[in-house]
Amino acid sequence: MSNFKWCHGPKCHEDKTQDRVRGSKGSKVLRTRKIKQHTERSWYRPNDFMNYFCSVGCYNQFANTHIERIVAIAPRHTPLETPIEDPKKVTNESRYGGYYYTHTEIKERVDTQTE
């Protein structure tokens, strides 16, 4: 099995960078980049999108090109919600100059599941 995958960016082969230039004199081409798969490393995550794209730019080009089909995989017709405790306004004193400011503190998720 190969330790590399080709970048899935639809325009990866059009980016004019030196590492993409391939071929012999007189018949040069710009080629899609290969992405090394570090499967032997402890930090390797097999489902990470960067295993399929050489850059975030290539990922964004792919997502923008195929967004309707991507959303069709798991369409969302209702919003997701996370239960929380009632937010509280908290007043703090600034370390610099003694100014007071207020922010809203949102507590951690409330577990609503019963066993």
PEZIMO-V440774 format. One record per residue. N is the residue number from 1. RES is the residue in one small letter. BURIAL is 1 if it has 9 or more other ideal C-beta (glycine too) atoms within 8 Angstrom, else 0. Layout:
N:RES:BURIAL  N:RES:BURIAL
This chain:
1:m:0  2:s:0  3:n:0  4:f:0  5:k:1  6:w:0  7:c:1  8:h:1  9:g:1  10:p:0  11:k:0  12:c:1  13:h:1  14:e:0  15:d:0  16:k:0  17:t:0  18:q:0  19:d:0  20:r:1  21:v:1  22:r:0  23:g:0  24:s:0  25:k:0  26:g:0  27:s:0  28:k:1  29:v:0  30:l:1  31:r:0  32:t:1  33:r:1  34:k:0  35:i:1  36:k:0  37:q:1  38:h:0  39:t:0  40:e:0  41:r:0  42:s:0  43:w:0  44:y:1  45:r:0  46:p:0  47:n:0  48:d:0  49:f:0  50:m:0  51:n:1  52:y:1  53:f:1  54:c:0  55:s:0  56:v:0  57:g:0  58:c:1  59:y:1  60:n:0  61:q:1  62:f:1  63:a:1  64:n:0  65:t:0  66:h:0  67:i:0  68:e:0  69:r:0  70:i:0  71:v:0  72:a:0  73:i:0  74:a:0  75:p:0  76:r:0  77:h:0  78:t:0  79:p:0  80:l:0  81:e:0  82:t:0  83:p:0  84:i:1  85:e:0  86:d:0  87:p:1  88:k:0  89:k:0  90:v:0  91:t:0  92:n:0  93:e:0  94:s:1  95:r:0  96:y:0  97:g:0  98:g:0  99:y:0  100:y:0  101:y:0  102:t:0  103:h:0  104:t:0  105:e:0  106:i:0  107:k:0  108:e:0  109:r:0  110:v:0  111:d:0  112:t:0  113:q:0  114:t:0  115:e:0
